[in-house]
Amino acid sequence: MTKLDRATALVLVGAAVFFAASMLGAPPVLLVLYGMGVWLWRLWSRWGPAASLALVLIGWTLAALIALVIAPILPWHFPYTVAGSGVVSTASAVLAPRPMVRLLRPRIPTAALWSSLAGGASWLTALALAHLLPGGSGLSWAVWDDSSLDIWEIRGYQAAGGLVPVEMGNPRPLEHAATASLLPTSSPTDASGTELAAELTAHATHWTLTIVIGCTLAGLLAATVVRSCAPHARTWAMATAAAMSSCVMLAGPATGFFMYRGQVNANLTVALILASLAIALSFRRAPLVAWAALVSAMTLIMLTWTPFAAVPGLLAVAHFGQMRRAVRAGPSTAVLWPVSAIAVFLVFVGLFAMQQFVGLASSSSAGRESAVTTESYLYAPVNWWVTAAIAAVVVSGASAGFSRAREISLNVAVWTLGLVLGGVPLFVARGGFSGELEYYPSRYVQMSTVMLAPIAIAVVAAALVMRRVRSSLFVLGLGAATAVAVIAAPTHPLVDKWRPVPVLIVAGDYFGPDPLVADRIIEYAGASTVKLPLHLDVPWDDPVRRMLSVDTAVEDRSWNTYLRSALRNRRDDGADRACEIGAAAPEGVLIVTSDPSLEHDASEACERPSDLDSVTFVKD
């Protein structure tokens, strides 16, 4: 038995062990991480670190989506289908033919590789400390705002036995499918505190994976850009750029805002957009696979944050000629890669997106404007000057580096153009760029800025290296550029601008300490009646009530019930909220409070005193 045969056997044994553990109720993320590690080992020598990680991300999310779609036709609970797909995927990594292809230059130094992990390592370290230290937000960071929508959707998957397009009615299901794929086989479906705890853990685990992968891709791309544009660059220069690019993803106005708004799809979209660039930069290593991966990324982003699908779509168009030449030069089976990717794209368009596309195309301009200009209590923080400056740095850097690294420059330019084109429909529908940006336009600009930031850092670093400045001036220049961007970054009174998210979750004063938020949600979800906090621990009562809005009977799949509206549509803690909640819950509701005057104040505030007939106030 050769060394490779022994490695293959060990990998298969490991897959069987993790599969068995999943069947017995172990966290499925263990099997996912094992499969990711095996695929990275398989792809690394040919694709390099950035493209390998990008392919793994795309493969994992696509596999999770497909598993959830086929699960309803199978006779067992969908977590078993997901676990089975994980084993098949892991086994295919070692059983598929292994072409002997060496890694094409430029190689990234080991120090830069380790530095690319800075952001992900910071997040994981902070997460561990937040769980261990009193007052930390070990899980509370994952329960705010739209996080409740993710939990709501996966409860629908549990009820339907998987992802049923017609029944779900959500044209962008990818983030929910990724979360659902991390539910353990032992997860109950009884609307209990145990079920909600399992769902919140899966939600937080999915989010953590996308954060770590996104930070790592940002660092690896920065190191790649510096090395390609400045081949003589010292290792420490690449490592510095990689570490800064990796960590900038954790800034308060970036991931901090995503968490405050519960936007798990934002980090997933950012990671997929960075993955698209990583694959485009490595296109020559395997054009057919790379082109199929770009189309797959376009499919996935279409099902997450549709306008951003223009980025991998435009990259696929730009590389179409290379793909066609590779098909002509390859065997007859070579065409299967692009054909399969296009087929998957068309299937998912038909299953999820077609109805929305037809609706938008057939609606009037006023209807499209109304869809785009959805209002919100908190728009994404946007500063056009900061976004324009960062984009200008990226584009000018791509132009300046054309003679040194033509492939890098062209791909970065096309990637940036894709971000611009993706936003065009949004701004055409709203009638231009003037005025305060609404929910979707502001989110698009903010997320685009986050995506551009690590590439801008890399471009500045490459420019400093090409000028051969001293190490002290390099660090000073790169630090100054980053500091200017941070100082000028847009903010909002509800957005913590100066503290990155690792600090926020360890401190626990931004998302709330676990005993008062996440633990309380799980405890109240286990109550036999509707149990809610009001004037108990302000401001932590609001995220608790919002998350508990999903804790209803499995068969109740109507989102806009009176009770959910009462719990979600206001963010204040006025005493009259007790009246609104009581009127929406005639079967009875238990309000826990530390305010001895709340019951009296509520009775005074109610227009109809009978609204409080179903309310019981409990002092805590």
SEVEXFI-353899 format. One record per residue (C-alpha): x, y, z. Coordinates in steps of 0.001 Angstrom, whole numbers, padded with zeros to 6 digits, always signed. Example, Ala and Ser with C-alpha at 12.3 -4.5 7.8 and 13.67 -1.06 7.14 Angstrom:
! SEVEXFI-353899
+012300-004500+007800 +013670-001060+007140 
END
This chain:
! SEVEXFI-353899
+000000+000000+000000 +001426+003364-001053 +001565+006431+001127 -001300+007958-000863 -003405+004814-000416 -002866+004932+003338 -003857+008592+003425 -006997+007804+001422 -007941+005009+003794 -007431+007242+006832 -009569+009990+005307 -012396+007541+004604 -012214+006134+008123 -012334+009661+009525 -015377+010486+007385 -017134+007366+008663 -016357+008300+012279 -017686+011849+011904 -020757+010571+010064 -021492+008138+012871 -021035+010922+015406 -023511+013087+013473 -026020+010250+013453 -025741+010095+017240 -026445+013803+017629 -022965+015365+017557 -022756+018893+016097 -022748+018505+012295 -020187+021298+012000 -017550+018704+012974 -018260+016735+009794 -018378+019974+007796 -014994+021127+009104 -013500+017706+008464 -014774+017720+004892 -013482+021249+004351 -010065+020250+005638 -009898+017229+003330 -010872+019290+000315 -008313+021981+001172 -005650+019281+001364 -006768+017948-002007 -006948+021298-003801 -004011+023149-002237 -001192+021923-004499 -003012+022904-007660 -005019+025972-006689 -003078+027583-003880 -004577+028740-000568 -006970+031511-001666 -008631+029695-004563 -008751+026423-002599 -010622+028097+000251 -012904+029829-002251 -013778+026531-003934 -014437+024921-000558 -016820+027729+000426 -018734+027493-002846 -018821+023704-002670 -020095+023640+000910 -022901+026142+000392 -023975+024566-002913 -023952+021068-001399 -026012+022268+001587 -028556+023901-000720 -028899+020841-002962 -029208+018520+000051 -032018+020647+001510 -033855+020741-001836 -033835+016970-002348 -034496+016170+001329 -038337+016459+001167 -038584+013536-001275 -036607+011258+001040 -038231+009298+003884 -036026+010534+006722 -035362+013801+008582 -033269+016198+006491 -030220+016378+008855 -029526+012764+007882 -029531+013740+004208 -027148+016596+004914 -024800+014310+006861 -024871+011768+004060 -024016+014418+001477 -021094+015477+003677 -019687+011959+003683 -020102+011597-000088 -018403+014956-000651 -015486+014083+001631 -015028+010677+000026 -015058+012184-003466 -012168+014436-002479 -009831+011460-002118 -011362+009004-004592 -011501+011333-007610 -008518+011311-010047 -005616+013414-008828 -003835+015310-011632 -000171+015963-010950 -000046+019736-011372 +002348+021993-009558 +001260+025251-008058 +001791+028153-010429 +003556+031217-009138 +003263+033487-007268 +003520+031526-004048 +002496+033183-000816 +005086+032991+001996 +004173+030980+005066 +004238+034076+007263 +001658+035756+005037 -000505+032640+005188 -000501+032706+008962 -001155+036452+008976 -004242+035885+006823 -005711+034001+009760 -005491+037054+012034 -009103+038128+011616 -010561+034650+011958 -008323+033845+014929 -009328+037094+016631 -012990+036270+016191 -012669+032693+017459 -010581+033789+020446 -013086+036475+021360 -015930+034002+020956 -014287+031597+023392 -013631+034402+025903 -017207+035668+025583 -018470+032213+026517 -016061+031867+029422 -016080+035350+030965 -019082+036642+032902 -021065+039263+031047 -019856+038251+027586 -022051+037981+024492 -021099+034411+023641 -024386+033796+021810 -026305+037048+022237 -024543+038607+019235 -026457+036163+017006 -030014+036958+018143 -030567+040536+017034 -033055+041824+014462 -033228+039688+011295 -031599+036730+013007 -035152+035857+013992 -036011+035559+010291 -033285+032959+009808 -034676+030940+012731 -038206+031360+011356 -037196+030016+007943 -035360+026958+009226 -038367+026115+011389 -040289+026011+008139 -037665+023641+006724 -038061+021422+009759 -041839+021346+009331 -041600+020604+005581 -038753+018096+005867 -036410+020292+003853 -036530+023193+001406 -039728+023130-000664 -039585+026109-003092 -043325+026469-003620 -044195+026251+000071 -041358+028415+001384 -041927+031315-001014 -038524+032889-000252 -036534+033687-003433 -033293+033994-001453 -033032+030862+000696 -029292+030203+000679 -028392+031579+004114 -031306+029686+005672 -030290+026456+003937 -026723+026852+005213 -028017+027334+008765 -030441+024409+008506 -027629+022155+007273 -025929+022622+010658 -028875+021422+012732 -028076+018198+014603 -030050+015028+013960 -031233+015181+017571 -032846+018617+017206 -036516+018483+018331 -039388+020134+016461 -041697+021015+019352 -041234+024819+019642 -039417+024241+022929 -036455+025975+024463 -034314+023001+023442 -035299+023432+019811 -034622+027159+019868 -031220+026570+021503 -030271+024130+018714 -031453+026576+016049 -029593+029527+017550 -026434+027421+017798 -026725+026402+014140 -027327+030032+013156 -024293+031244+015126 -022123+028410+013796 -023026+029193+010186 -022297+032869+010795 -018963+032081+012428 -017906+029950+009451 -018646+032750+007000 -016859+035317+009179 -013715+033209+009494 -013661+032270+005803 -014338+035862+004731 -011546+037248+006921 -009112+034607+005698 -009957+035186+002034 -009462+038931+002522 -005991+038341+003943 -004996+035810+001287 -006174+038082-001527 -004201+040983-000073 -001033+038891+000066 -001627+037682-003509 -002102+041202-004848 +001030+042509-003109 +003154+039581-004294 +001912+039812-007884 +002227+043592-008255 +005532+043749-006358 +007416+040439-006875 +010372+041694-004813 +008148+042424-001809 +009523+041284+001528 +007640+038667+003483 +006875+041057+006332 +005204+043482+003904 +002863+040786+002588 +002203+039538+006098 +001332+043043+007313 -001066+043662+004434 -002646+040226+004930 -003183+040739+008656 -004669+044211+008249 -006985+043124+005421 -008108+040121+007426 -008856+042172+010531 -010552+045104+008798 -013484+042805+008023 -014286+042793+011759 -014730+046569+012007 -017775+047937+013802 -019318+049626+010722 -018792+046359+008802 -019453+043066+010593 -020533+044928+013740 -023408+046494+011812 -024260+043172+010132 -024620+041585+013560 -026677+044418+015014 -029122+044035+012128 -028976+040228+012215 -027777+040095+008596 -026079+036730+008327 -026498+036929+004553 -024175+039956+004474 -021112+038049+005706 -021995+035120+003440 -022286+037425+000426 -019018+039195+001232 -017223+035848+001498 -018695+034635-001820 -017719+037863-003621 -014143+037589-002337 -014172+033910-003321 -015146+034921-006869 -012085+037146-007146 -009812+034444-005722 -011028+031956-008340 -010696+034487-011162 -007089+035177-010159 -006352+031439-010400 -008350+030838-013579 -005426+029532-015651 -004814+026653-013265 -007962+024821-014413 -010137+027000-016685 -013090+024611-016889 -013392+024111-013142 -012802+027808-012477 -015483+028890-014940 -017964+026415-013457 -017109+027747-009989 -017781+031346-011088 -021182+030363-012489 -021892+028455-009270 -020950+031529-007238 -023322+033576-009389 -026070+031040-008653 -025443+031141-004918 -025289+034929-004702 -028474+035177-006770 -030112+033204-003951 -028592+035388-001221 -028221+039034-002297 -029257+039018-005952 -027693+042279-007281 -024206+041097-006276 -024549+038138-008663 -023348+040576-011329 -019799+040252-009965 -019116+036540-010603 -021383+036765-013665 -019217+039458-015235 -016039+037549-014335 -017493+034459-016043 -018232+036518-019161 -014711+037962-019133 -013205+034462-018974 -015594+032853-021441 -012997+032821-024209 -010463+030973-022065 -013106+028471-021049 -014120+027848-024654 -010525+027245-025716 -010096+024805-022839 -013226+022909-023938 -011908+022649-027504 -008477+021511-026337 -009784+018998-023798 -011490+015620-024115 -015135+015298-025124 -016152+015163-021456 -014595+018568-020764 -017827+020307-021686 -019538+018713-018667 -018061+021308-016293 -019606+024433-017867 -022798+022627-018913 -023383+021298-015391 -022846+024731-013843 -025255+026361-016296 -027831+023618-015687 -027661+024151-011910 -028043+027888-012437 -031131+027444-014621 -032709+024954-012211 -032369+027282-009248 -033558+030274-011254 -036675+028305-012097 -037187+027066-008538 -036643+030311-006669 -035891+033459-008637 -038005+033344-011778 -041230+034479-010140 -039494+037472-008594 -037770+038404-011876 -041045+038202-013787 -042808+040248-011144 -040198+043009-011252 -040119+043025-015053 -043897+043299-015322 -044345+045888-012575 -044468+049608-013207 -041570+051930-012486 -043429+053078-009371 -043725+049457-008253 -040011+048837-008737 -039194+052041-006877 -041426+050961-004008 -039684+047566-003835 -036244+049168-003740 -037027+052016-001347 -038210+049873+001547 -038033+051847+004767 -036268+050776+007951 -035577+052169+011397 -031833+051924+010709 -030271+052211+007276 -026759+050962+006646 -024147+053639+007385 -022954+055044+004065 -020497+057765+003129 -020227+058253-000630 -016843+059928-000308 -015327+057014+001596 -016760+054456-000819 -015625+056477-003843 -012139+056930-002396 -011730+053226-001665 -013005+052282-005129 -010663+054845-006709 -007684+053356-004863 -008590+049881-006092 -009152+050958-009712 -006065+053181-009878 -003997+050413-008313 -005281+047964-010896 -004386+050395-013690 -000931+051137-012287 -000151+047466-011861 -001174+046550-015401 +002368+046239-016752 +003574+044257-013727 +000652+041931-013134 -001697+042061-016102 -003850+039140-014958 -004308+040536-011459 -005101+044014-012754 -007688+042896-015297 -009483+040632-012864 -009579+043280-010127 -010895+045817-012640 -013645+043475-013891 -014508+042515-010300 -014864+046184-009328 -016926+046904-012450 -019221+044052-011442 -019861+045768-008100 -020791+048952-009948 -023072+047221-012445 -024806+045226-009725 -025967+048435-008086 -027264+050041-011281 -030769+048481-011160 -031212+049612-007553 -030343+053228-008289 -032239+053341-011578 -035345+052086-009751 -035011+054729-007014 -034406+057483-009568 -030760+058318-008977 -028174+058811-006253 -029544+061864-004474 -031143+061900-001050 -030766+059536+001862 -030324+055986+000662 -033065+053590+001676 -032683+050095+003092 -031537+048128+000046 -029443+050817-001708 -027670+051699+001537 -026949+048041+002253 -025568+047552-001248 -023189+050496-000984 -022074+049559+002524 -021434+045904+001645 -019576+046928-001525 -017350+049167+000576 -016567+046273+002922 -015676+044084-000070 -013405+046715-001582 -011590+047561+001668 -009143+044610+001840 -008215+045016-001827 -007614+048730-001274 -005290+047912+001632 -003400+045500-000615 -003099+048100-003381 -001701+050701-000967 +000736+048132+000404 +001867+047167-003100 +002373+050835-004019 +004526+051384-000946 +006565+048267-001680 +007104+049270-005316 +008520+052574-004094 +010906+050562-001909 +010166+052592+001223 +011775+051618+004507 +009927+049177+006740 +009044+051863+009267 +007598+054117+006573 +005719+051166+005068 +003975+050381+008336 +003364+054085+008958 +001935+054647+005471 -000298+051599+005512 -001439+052359+009039 -002171+055972+008145 -004244+054979+005125 -006249+052541+007223 -006682+055080+010025 -008009+057688+007586 -010553+055183+006275 -011641+054245+009794 -011956+057846+010955 -013933+058812+007862 -016104+055696+007976 -019815+056475+008293 -021536+055698+011518 -024804+055985+013393 -025637+056363+017105 -026622+052671+017136 -023392+051544+015404 -020214+051221+017471 -017605+052706+015177 -014464+052425+017252 -014590+048888+018628 -014253+045812+016381 -016661+042950+016941 -014243+040775+018977 -014150+043555+021568 -017915+044003+021418 -018759+040396+022186 -016202+040059+024992 -017345+043308+026642 -020983+042239+026369 -022296+045808+026604 -023302+046114+022943 -025171+042889+022175 -025996+042169+025790 -024690+039599+028296 -025858+036054+027649 -027819+035652+030923 -029984+038656+030011 -030404+037951+026294 -029619+034552+024760 -030145+032498+027928 -033373+034356+028678 -034673+033683+025154 -034093+029959+025557 -035616+029949+029046 -038761+031829+028023 -039163+029717+024892 -039579+026696+027141 -042531+028226+029011 -045971+026705+028515 -047466+030119+027729 -046284+033254+025944 -043672+034770+028257 -042058+038131+027496 -039876+040745+029229 -040953+044387+029472 -039165+046938+031654 -037070+044037+032931 -033570+044769+031628 -033737+047625+029170 -032327+047707+026456 -031952+043928+026295 -035707+043280+026415 -036170+044206+022746 -033947+041515+021136 -035477+038948+023498 -039016+039832+022394 -038075+039886+018718 -036506+036445+018822 -039410+035032+020823 -041713+036169+018023 -040716+032994+016151 -041510+030719+019091 -044950+029565+018092 -046567+026298+017166 -044967+024577+014171 -048209+024594+012202 -048560+028404+012488 -046625+029562+009411 -048199+032993+009008 -045474+035584+009523 -047593+038689+010025 -049753+037605+012941 -050963+040264+015373 -048643+038963+018083 -045540+038986+015882 -046361+042499+014748 -046758+043586+018360 -043363+042110+019215 -041413+043288+016155 -042857+046505+014733 -041847+048804+017578 -038486+049249+019252 -039516+051319+022272 -040440+050045+025740 -043484+052192+026417 -045985+050863+028931 -048663+050809+026229 -046810+047936+024590 -048388+045696+027217 -051793+046716+025837 -050750+045945+022268 -049291+042565+023250 -052329+041678+025366 -054733+042504+022541 -052709+040297+020179 -052552+037345+022605 -056079+036698+023911 -055071+033184+024973 -052854+034691+027652 -049414+036233+028033 -047005+036465+030956 -045047+039741+031146 -041993+039650+033389 -040869+043031+034695 -038743+044689+037350 -040834+047865+037221 -043334+047891+040110 -045428+050553+038387 -045660+048900+034962 -049067+047307+035552 -050548+050594+036719 -048912+052583+033908 -050143+050074+031340 -053717+050221+032623 -053567+054010+032386 -052149+053873+028859 -054582+051349+027376 -057378+052777+025259 -059297+049584+025999 -058734+048284+029541 -059910+044849+028379 -056664+044488+026418 -054953+043636+029705 -057436+040921+030652 -055169+038254+029145 -051964+039741+030640 -050390+038570+033874 -047611+040742+035299 -044847+038993+037222 -042240+040914+039195 -038649+039752+038884 
END
